[in-house]
Amino acid sequence: MNLLRILKHVSTPDWVARRAFTPTVLNRIATVIKQSEATHRGEIRFAIEGDLHLLPLLKGATAHSRAIAVFSDLRVWDTEENTGVLVYLQLIDRDFEIVADRGINARVKQAEWEAVCLRMEAAFRKGDFEAGVMAGLTDITALLKRHFPARESNPDELPNQPVVL
């Protein structure tokens, strides 16, 4: 149990995530996701979580465990070809995870996801969250276009609007 981490989470107000990701930024992200999904058969969701509640922190919740839960809660797995991708940002810890459905994991190697993460981390370290997200979405789009190019019928199965938890 990391007491400093717990203290950061319980003492940081909820609005911190909304300050970094204003409605304008969230709408730009949604537009990029929509444009991205027109070029491939994947479905991208983006979720931001500012602070975690005390009980999950005491139980040792990590960004990875939260991302898996959010993947399920947002039903990212609920696509015809199992091609959902969640980009989850835990803002207080400045940690993020990319969780892909089994259809994507069958084709995209872990090293490719790690390369996306490294590019995003570089921008996040500078405090430029929007640039990091946009770089990540660009990289994810390239991966999905390569492995799941768009077909004539390419329905938009999941909402494009980012979620602030």
Rosetta constraint file for C-alpha pairs under 8 A:
AtomPair CA 1 CA 58 HARMONIC 6.71 0.50
AtomPair CA 1 CA 60 HARMONIC 6.47 0.50
AtomPair CA 2 CA 6 HARMONIC 6.39 0.50
AtomPair CA 3 CA 7 HARMONIC 6.06 0.50
AtomPair CA 4 CA 8 HARMONIC 6.20 0.50
AtomPair CA 5 CA 9 HARMONIC 6.35 0.50
AtomPair CA 5 CA 93 HARMONIC 7.71 0.50
AtomPair CA 6 CA 10 HARMONIC 6.22 0.50
AtomPair CA 6 CA 54 HARMONIC 7.18 0.50
AtomPair CA 6 CA 57 HARMONIC 6.28 0.50
AtomPair CA 6 CA 58 HARMONIC 7.72 0.50
AtomPair CA 7 CA 11 HARMONIC 5.90 0.50
AtomPair CA 8 CA 12 HARMONIC 6.00 0.50
AtomPair CA 8 CA 92 HARMONIC 7.23 0.50
AtomPair CA 9 CA 51 HARMONIC 4.99 0.50
AtomPair CA 9 CA 52 HARMONIC 5.98 0.50
AtomPair CA 9 CA 53 HARMONIC 7.37 0.50
AtomPair CA 9 CA 54 HARMONIC 7.83 0.50
AtomPair CA 9 CA 92 HARMONIC 6.63 0.50
AtomPair CA 10 CA 51 HARMONIC 7.17 0.50
AtomPair CA 10 CA 52 HARMONIC 7.59 0.50
AtomPair CA 10 CA 53 HARMONIC 7.05 0.50
AtomPair CA 10 CA 54 HARMONIC 6.74 0.50
AtomPair CA 12 CA 16 HARMONIC 7.20 0.50
AtomPair CA 12 CA 51 HARMONIC 6.83 0.50
AtomPair CA 12 CA 92 HARMONIC 7.97 0.50
AtomPair CA 13 CA 51 HARMONIC 7.64 0.50
AtomPair CA 14 CA 18 HARMONIC 7.72 0.50
AtomPair CA 14 CA 50 HARMONIC 6.21 0.50
AtomPair CA 14 CA 51 HARMONIC 6.61 0.50
AtomPair CA 15 CA 19 HARMONIC 6.19 0.50
AtomPair CA 15 CA 50 HARMONIC 7.85 0.50
AtomPair CA 16 CA 20 HARMONIC 6.57 0.50
AtomPair CA 16 CA 50 HARMONIC 6.44 0.50
AtomPair CA 17 CA 21 HARMONIC 6.05 0.50
AtomPair CA 17 CA 48 HARMONIC 7.10 0.50
AtomPair CA 17 CA 49 HARMONIC 6.77 0.50
AtomPair CA 17 CA 50 HARMONIC 4.90 0.50
AtomPair CA 17 CA 91 HARMONIC 6.65 0.50
AtomPair CA 17 CA 164 HARMONIC 7.37 0.50
AtomPair CA 18 CA 22 HARMONIC 5.47 0.50
AtomPair CA 18 CA 23 HARMONIC 7.90 0.50
AtomPair CA 18 CA 164 HARMONIC 7.58 0.50
AtomPair CA 20 CA 129 HARMONIC 7.29 0.50
AtomPair CA 21 CA 25 HARMONIC 5.60 0.50
AtomPair CA 21 CA 26 HARMONIC 6.11 0.50
AtomPair CA 21 CA 130 HARMONIC 7.64 0.50
AtomPair CA 22 CA 26 HARMONIC 6.19 0.50
AtomPair CA 23 CA 27 HARMONIC 6.06 0.50
AtomPair CA 24 CA 28 HARMONIC 6.29 0.50
AtomPair CA 25 CA 29 HARMONIC 6.25 0.50
AtomPair CA 25 CA 130 HARMONIC 7.07 0.50
AtomPair CA 26 CA 30 HARMONIC 6.21 0.50
AtomPair CA 26 CA 161 HARMONIC 7.08 0.50
AtomPair CA 26 CA 162 HARMONIC 6.08 0.50
AtomPair CA 27 CA 31 HARMONIC 6.18 0.50
AtomPair CA 27 CA 161 HARMONIC 6.96 0.50
AtomPair CA 27 CA 162 HARMONIC 7.96 0.50
AtomPair CA 28 CA 32 HARMONIC 6.27 0.50
AtomPair CA 29 CA 33 HARMONIC 6.17 0.50
AtomPair CA 29 CA 133 HARMONIC 7.87 0.50
AtomPair CA 29 CA 134 HARMONIC 7.24 0.50
AtomPair CA 29 CA 161 HARMONIC 7.45 0.50
AtomPair CA 29 CA 162 HARMONIC 7.06 0.50
AtomPair CA 30 CA 34 HARMONIC 6.16 0.50
AtomPair CA 30 CA 160 HARMONIC 5.10 0.50
AtomPair CA 30 CA 161 HARMONIC 4.70 0.50
AtomPair CA 30 CA 162 HARMONIC 6.28 0.50
AtomPair CA 31 CA 35 HARMONIC 6.18 0.50
AtomPair CA 31 CA 160 HARMONIC 7.64 0.50
AtomPair CA 32 CA 36 HARMONIC 5.95 0.50
AtomPair CA 32 CA 134 HARMONIC 7.82 0.50
AtomPair CA 32 CA 137 HARMONIC 7.63 0.50
AtomPair CA 33 CA 37 HARMONIC 6.08 0.50
AtomPair CA 33 CA 44 HARMONIC 6.59 0.50
AtomPair CA 33 CA 137 HARMONIC 7.33 0.50
AtomPair CA 33 CA 160 HARMONIC 5.94 0.50
AtomPair CA 34 CA 38 HARMONIC 6.50 0.50
AtomPair CA 34 CA 160 HARMONIC 6.08 0.50
AtomPair CA 35 CA 39 HARMONIC 7.21 0.50
AtomPair CA 36 CA 40 HARMONIC 7.12 0.50
AtomPair CA 36 CA 137 HARMONIC 7.93 0.50
AtomPair CA 36 CA 138 HARMONIC 7.96 0.50
AtomPair CA 36 CA 141 HARMONIC 5.73 0.50
AtomPair CA 37 CA 41 HARMONIC 6.58 0.50
AtomPair CA 37 CA 42 HARMONIC 6.34 0.50
AtomPair CA 37 CA 43 HARMONIC 6.39 0.50
AtomPair CA 37 CA 44 HARMONIC 7.49 0.50
AtomPair CA 37 CA 141 HARMONIC 7.67 0.50
AtomPair CA 37 CA 156 HARMONIC 7.39 0.50
AtomPair CA 38 CA 150 HARMONIC 6.96 0.50
AtomPair CA 38 CA 154 HARMONIC 7.30 0.50
AtomPair CA 39 CA 141 HARMONIC 7.85 0.50
AtomPair CA 39 CA 145 HARMONIC 6.24 0.50
AtomPair CA 39 CA 149 HARMONIC 6.47 0.50
AtomPair CA 39 CA 150 HARMONIC 5.28 0.50
AtomPair CA 40 CA 141 HARMONIC 7.60 0.50
AtomPair CA 40 CA 144 HARMONIC 5.94 0.50
AtomPair CA 40 CA 145 HARMONIC 4.91 0.50
AtomPair CA 40 CA 148 HARMONIC 5.49 0.50
AtomPair CA 40 CA 149 HARMONIC 4.34 0.50
AtomPair CA 40 CA 150 HARMONIC 3.97 0.50
AtomPair CA 40 CA 151 HARMONIC 7.60 0.50
AtomPair CA 40 CA 154 HARMONIC 7.75 0.50
AtomPair CA 41 CA 83 HARMONIC 7.05 0.50
AtomPair CA 41 CA 144 HARMONIC 7.30 0.50
AtomPair CA 41 CA 145 HARMONIC 7.78 0.50
AtomPair CA 41 CA 148 HARMONIC 5.39 0.50
AtomPair CA 41 CA 149 HARMONIC 6.08 0.50
AtomPair CA 41 CA 150 HARMONIC 5.19 0.50
AtomPair CA 41 CA 151 HARMONIC 7.41 0.50
AtomPair CA 41 CA 154 HARMONIC 6.26 0.50
AtomPair CA 42 CA 83 HARMONIC 4.77 0.50
AtomPair CA 42 CA 84 HARMONIC 5.79 0.50
AtomPair CA 42 CA 85 HARMONIC 7.28 0.50
AtomPair CA 42 CA 144 HARMONIC 6.19 0.50
AtomPair CA 42 CA 148 HARMONIC 6.73 0.50
AtomPair CA 43 CA 76 HARMONIC 7.77 0.50
AtomPair CA 43 CA 79 HARMONIC 7.71 0.50
AtomPair CA 43 CA 83 HARMONIC 6.06 0.50
AtomPair CA 43 CA 84 HARMONIC 4.63 0.50
AtomPair CA 43 CA 85 HARMONIC 6.08 0.50
AtomPair CA 43 CA 156 HARMONIC 7.32 0.50
AtomPair CA 43 CA 157 HARMONIC 6.91 0.50
AtomPair CA 43 CA 158 HARMONIC 6.37 0.50
AtomPair CA 44 CA 76 HARMONIC 7.97 0.50
AtomPair CA 44 CA 84 HARMONIC 5.91 0.50
AtomPair CA 44 CA 85 HARMONIC 4.83 0.50
AtomPair CA 44 CA 86 HARMONIC 5.94 0.50
AtomPair CA 44 CA 87 HARMONIC 7.55 0.50
AtomPair CA 44 CA 158 HARMONIC 7.63 0.50
AtomPair CA 44 CA 160 HARMONIC 7.09 0.50
AtomPair CA 45 CA 76 HARMONIC 7.09 0.50
AtomPair CA 45 CA 84 HARMONIC 7.64 0.50
AtomPair CA 45 CA 85 HARMONIC 6.21 0.50
AtomPair CA 45 CA 86 HARMONIC 4.83 0.50
AtomPair CA 45 CA 87 HARMONIC 6.27 0.50
AtomPair CA 45 CA 158 HARMONIC 7.52 0.50
AtomPair CA 45 CA 159 HARMONIC 7.28 0.50
AtomPair CA 45 CA 160 HARMONIC 6.35 0.50
AtomPair CA 45 CA 161 HARMONIC 7.63 0.50
AtomPair CA 45 CA 162 HARMONIC 6.53 0.50
AtomPair CA 46 CA 86 HARMONIC 5.80 0.50
AtomPair CA 46 CA 87 HARMONIC 4.82 0.50
AtomPair CA 46 CA 88 HARMONIC 6.00 0.50
AtomPair CA 46 CA 160 HARMONIC 7.98 0.50
AtomPair CA 46 CA 161 HARMONIC 7.64 0.50
AtomPair CA 46 CA 162 HARMONIC 4.84 0.50
AtomPair CA 46 CA 163 HARMONIC 6.36 0.50
AtomPair CA 47 CA 70 HARMONIC 7.98 0.50
AtomPair CA 47 CA 86 HARMONIC 7.37 0.50
AtomPair CA 47 CA 87 HARMONIC 6.31 0.50
AtomPair CA 47 CA 88 HARMONIC 4.88 0.50
AtomPair CA 47 CA 89 HARMONIC 6.26 0.50
AtomPair CA 47 CA 162 HARMONIC 5.62 0.50
AtomPair CA 47 CA 163 HARMONIC 4.66 0.50
AtomPair CA 47 CA 164 HARMONIC 5.86 0.50
AtomPair CA 47 CA 165 HARMONIC 7.04 0.50
AtomPair CA 48 CA 88 HARMONIC 5.95 0.50
AtomPair CA 48 CA 89 HARMONIC 4.78 0.50
AtomPair CA 48 CA 90 HARMONIC 6.09 0.50
AtomPair CA 48 CA 91 HARMONIC 6.85 0.50
AtomPair CA 48 CA 162 HARMONIC 7.65 0.50
AtomPair CA 48 CA 163 HARMONIC 6.23 0.50
AtomPair CA 48 CA 164 HARMONIC 4.84 0.50
AtomPair CA 48 CA 165 HARMONIC 6.05 0.50
AtomPair CA 49 CA 88 HARMONIC 7.77 0.50
AtomPair CA 49 CA 89 HARMONIC 6.20 0.50
AtomPair CA 49 CA 90 HARMONIC 4.96 0.50
AtomPair CA 49 CA 91 HARMONIC 5.99 0.50
AtomPair CA 49 CA 164 HARMONIC 5.91 0.50
AtomPair CA 49 CA 165 HARMONIC 4.86 0.50
AtomPair CA 50 CA 90 HARMONIC 5.99 0.50
AtomPair CA 50 CA 91 HARMONIC 4.87 0.50
AtomPair CA 50 CA 92 HARMONIC 5.66 0.50
AtomPair CA 50 CA 164 HARMONIC 7.98 0.50
AtomPair CA 50 CA 165 HARMONIC 7.23 0.50
AtomPair CA 51 CA 90 HARMONIC 7.43 0.50
AtomPair CA 51 CA 91 HARMONIC 7.18 0.50
AtomPair CA 51 CA 92 HARMONIC 5.95 0.50
AtomPair CA 52 CA 56 HARMONIC 6.93 0.50
AtomPair CA 52 CA 57 HARMONIC 6.66 0.50
AtomPair CA 53 CA 57 HARMONIC 6.47 0.50
AtomPair CA 54 CA 58 HARMONIC 6.16 0.50
AtomPair CA 55 CA 59 HARMONIC 6.28 0.50
AtomPair CA 56 CA 60 HARMONIC 6.32 0.50
AtomPair CA 56 CA 61 HARMONIC 5.24 0.50
AtomPair CA 57 CA 61 HARMONIC 5.28 0.50
AtomPair CA 61 CA 65 HARMONIC 6.10 0.50
AtomPair CA 61 CA 66 HARMONIC 6.73 0.50
AtomPair CA 62 CA 66 HARMONIC 6.18 0.50
AtomPair CA 63 CA 67 HARMONIC 5.94 0.50
AtomPair CA 63 CA 88 HARMONIC 7.96 0.50
AtomPair CA 63 CA 89 HARMONIC 7.78 0.50
AtomPair CA 63 CA 90 HARMONIC 6.18 0.50
AtomPair CA 63 CA 95 HARMONIC 6.36 0.50
AtomPair CA 63 CA 96 HARMONIC 6.33 0.50
AtomPair CA 63 CA 97 HARMONIC 6.70 0.50
AtomPair CA 64 CA 68 HARMONIC 6.29 0.50
AtomPair CA 64 CA 96 HARMONIC 7.74 0.50
AtomPair CA 64 CA 97 HARMONIC 6.09 0.50
AtomPair CA 65 CA 69 HARMONIC 6.39 0.50
AtomPair CA 66 CA 70 HARMONIC 6.05 0.50
AtomPair CA 67 CA 71 HARMONIC 5.91 0.50
AtomPair CA 67 CA 86 HARMONIC 7.72 0.50
AtomPair CA 67 CA 88 HARMONIC 5.78 0.50
AtomPair CA 67 CA 97 HARMONIC 6.40 0.50
AtomPair CA 67 CA 98 HARMONIC 7.77 0.50
AtomPair CA 67 CA 99 HARMONIC 6.97 0.50
AtomPair CA 68 CA 72 HARMONIC 6.44 0.50
AtomPair CA 68 CA 99 HARMONIC 7.03 0.50
AtomPair CA 69 CA 73 HARMONIC 6.08 0.50
AtomPair CA 70 CA 74 HARMONIC 5.85 0.50
AtomPair CA 71 CA 75 HARMONIC 6.10 0.50
AtomPair CA 71 CA 76 HARMONIC 5.38 0.50
AtomPair CA 71 CA 77 HARMONIC 7.10 0.50
AtomPair CA 71 CA 86 HARMONIC 6.22 0.50
AtomPair CA 71 CA 99 HARMONIC 7.17 0.50
AtomPair CA 72 CA 76 HARMONIC 6.41 0.50
AtomPair CA 72 CA 77 HARMONIC 6.89 0.50
AtomPair CA 76 CA 84 HARMONIC 5.19 0.50
AtomPair CA 76 CA 85 HARMONIC 6.71 0.50
AtomPair CA 76 CA 86 HARMONIC 6.80 0.50
AtomPair CA 76 CA 101 HARMONIC 7.65 0.50
AtomPair CA 76 CA 158 HARMONIC 7.35 0.50
AtomPair CA 77 CA 82 HARMONIC 6.02 0.50
AtomPair CA 77 CA 83 HARMONIC 7.42 0.50
AtomPair CA 77 CA 84 HARMONIC 5.66 0.50
AtomPair CA 77 CA 101 HARMONIC 5.83 0.50
AtomPair CA 78 CA 82 HARMONIC 6.87 0.50
AtomPair CA 78 CA 84 HARMONIC 7.49 0.50
AtomPair CA 79 CA 83 HARMONIC 6.30 0.50
AtomPair CA 79 CA 84 HARMONIC 6.50 0.50
AtomPair CA 79 CA 157 HARMONIC 6.43 0.50
AtomPair CA 79 CA 158 HARMONIC 7.84 0.50
AtomPair CA 81 CA 103 HARMONIC 6.42 0.50
AtomPair CA 82 CA 101 HARMONIC 5.53 0.50
AtomPair CA 82 CA 102 HARMONIC 6.08 0.50
AtomPair CA 82 CA 103 HARMONIC 4.75 0.50
AtomPair CA 82 CA 104 HARMONIC 7.04 0.50
AtomPair CA 83 CA 100 HARMONIC 7.21 0.50
AtomPair CA 83 CA 101 HARMONIC 5.62 0.50
AtomPair CA 83 CA 102 HARMONIC 7.31 0.50
AtomPair CA 83 CA 103 HARMONIC 5.41 0.50
AtomPair CA 83 CA 104 HARMONIC 5.43 0.50
AtomPair CA 84 CA 100 HARMONIC 5.90 0.50
AtomPair CA 84 CA 101 HARMONIC 5.30 0.50
AtomPair CA 84 CA 104 HARMONIC 7.58 0.50
AtomPair CA 85 CA 98 HARMONIC 6.93 0.50
AtomPair CA 85 CA 99 HARMONIC 5.71 0.50
AtomPair CA 85 CA 100 HARMONIC 4.36 0.50
AtomPair CA 85 CA 101 HARMONIC 6.32 0.50
AtomPair CA 86 CA 97 HARMONIC 7.89 0.50
AtomPair CA 86 CA 98 HARMONIC 5.62 0.50
AtomPair CA 86 CA 99 HARMONIC 5.10 0.50
AtomPair CA 86 CA 100 HARMONIC 6.33 0.50
AtomPair CA 87 CA 96 HARMONIC 7.21 0.50
AtomPair CA 87 CA 97 HARMONIC 5.98 0.50
AtomPair CA 87 CA 98 HARMONIC 4.67 0.50
AtomPair CA 87 CA 99 HARMONIC 6.64 0.50
AtomPair CA 88 CA 96 HARMONIC 5.33 0.50
AtomPair CA 88 CA 97 HARMONIC 5.21 0.50
AtomPair CA 88 CA 98 HARMONIC 6.29 0.50
AtomPair CA 88 CA 99 HARMONIC 7.92 0.50
AtomPair CA 89 CA 94 HARMONIC 7.11 0.50
AtomPair CA 89 CA 95 HARMONIC 6.00 0.50
AtomPair CA 89 CA 96 HARMONIC 4.25 0.50
AtomPair CA 89 CA 97 HARMONIC 6.66 0.50
AtomPair CA 90 CA 94 HARMONIC 5.78 0.50
AtomPair CA 90 CA 95 HARMONIC 5.25 0.50
AtomPair CA 90 CA 96 HARMONIC 5.75 0.50
AtomPair CA 91 CA 95 HARMONIC 6.61 0.50
AtomPair CA 94 CA 124 HARMONIC 7.31 0.50
AtomPair CA 97 CA 117 HARMONIC 7.87 0.50
AtomPair CA 98 CA 113 HARMONIC 7.27 0.50
AtomPair CA 98 CA 117 HARMONIC 7.90 0.50
AtomPair CA 100 CA 104 HARMONIC 6.08 0.50
AtomPair CA 100 CA 105 HARMONIC 6.20 0.50
AtomPair CA 101 CA 105 HARMONIC 6.26 0.50
AtomPair CA 102 CA 106 HARMONIC 6.05 0.50
AtomPair CA 103 CA 107 HARMONIC 7.26 0.50
AtomPair CA 104 CA 108 HARMONIC 5.88 0.50
AtomPair CA 105 CA 109 HARMONIC 6.79 0.50
AtomPair CA 107 CA 147 HARMONIC 6.79 0.50
AtomPair CA 108 CA 112 HARMONIC 6.66 0.50
AtomPair CA 108 CA 113 HARMONIC 7.65 0.50
AtomPair CA 108 CA 143 HARMONIC 7.46 0.50
AtomPair CA 108 CA 147 HARMONIC 7.52 0.50
AtomPair CA 109 CA 113 HARMONIC 6.92 0.50
AtomPair CA 110 CA 114 HARMONIC 6.23 0.50
AtomPair CA 111 CA 115 HARMONIC 6.26 0.50
AtomPair CA 112 CA 116 HARMONIC 6.60 0.50
AtomPair CA 113 CA 117 HARMONIC 6.31 0.50
AtomPair CA 114 CA 118 HARMONIC 6.20 0.50
AtomPair CA 115 CA 119 HARMONIC 6.48 0.50
AtomPair CA 116 CA 120 HARMONIC 6.40 0.50
AtomPair CA 116 CA 136 HARMONIC 5.66 0.50
AtomPair CA 116 CA 139 HARMONIC 6.02 0.50
AtomPair CA 116 CA 140 HARMONIC 7.17 0.50
AtomPair CA 117 CA 121 HARMONIC 6.00 0.50
AtomPair CA 117 CA 136 HARMONIC 7.11 0.50
AtomPair CA 118 CA 122 HARMONIC 6.34 0.50
AtomPair CA 119 CA 123 HARMONIC 7.02 0.50
AtomPair CA 119 CA 132 HARMONIC 7.10 0.50
AtomPair CA 119 CA 135 HARMONIC 6.85 0.50
AtomPair CA 119 CA 136 HARMONIC 6.87 0.50
AtomPair CA 120 CA 124 HARMONIC 6.27 0.50
AtomPair CA 120 CA 131 HARMONIC 7.92 0.50
AtomPair CA 120 CA 132 HARMONIC 4.31 0.50
AtomPair CA 120 CA 133 HARMONIC 6.39 0.50
AtomPair CA 120 CA 135 HARMONIC 6.29 0.50
AtomPair CA 120 CA 136 HARMONIC 5.61 0.50
AtomPair CA 121 CA 125 HARMONIC 6.02 0.50
AtomPair CA 121 CA 132 HARMONIC 6.87 0.50
AtomPair CA 122 CA 126 HARMONIC 6.85 0.50
AtomPair CA 122 CA 132 HARMONIC 7.33 0.50
AtomPair CA 123 CA 127 HARMONIC 6.52 0.50
AtomPair CA 123 CA 128 HARMONIC 5.26 0.50
AtomPair CA 123 CA 129 HARMONIC 6.44 0.50
AtomPair CA 123 CA 131 HARMONIC 6.26 0.50
AtomPair CA 123 CA 132 HARMONIC 4.74 0.50
AtomPair CA 124 CA 128 HARMONIC 5.36 0.50
AtomPair CA 124 CA 129 HARMONIC 5.21 0.50
AtomPair CA 124 CA 132 HARMONIC 5.88 0.50
AtomPair CA 128 CA 132 HARMONIC 6.34 0.50
AtomPair CA 129 CA 133 HARMONIC 6.14 0.50
AtomPair CA 130 CA 134 HARMONIC 6.13 0.50
AtomPair CA 131 CA 135 HARMONIC 6.04 0.50
AtomPair CA 132 CA 136 HARMONIC 6.13 0.50
AtomPair CA 133 CA 137 HARMONIC 6.09 0.50
AtomPair CA 134 CA 138 HARMONIC 6.13 0.50
AtomPair CA 135 CA 139 HARMONIC 6.31 0.50
AtomPair CA 136 CA 140 HARMONIC 6.06 0.50
AtomPair CA 137 CA 141 HARMONIC 5.93 0.50
AtomPair CA 138 CA 142 HARMONIC 6.38 0.50
AtomPair CA 139 CA 143 HARMONIC 6.39 0.50
AtomPair CA 140 CA 144 HARMONIC 6.14 0.50
AtomPair CA 141 CA 145 HARMONIC 5.96 0.50
AtomPair CA 142 CA 146 HARMONIC 6.20 0.50
AtomPair CA 143 CA 147 HARMONIC 6.27 0.50
AtomPair CA 144 CA 148 HARMONIC 5.18 0.50
AtomPair CA 144 CA 149 HARMONIC 6.83 0.50
AtomPair CA 145 CA 149 HARMONIC 4.56 0.50
AtomPair CA 145 CA 150 HARMONIC 7.22 0.50
AtomPair CA 150 CA 154 HARMONIC 6.24 0.50
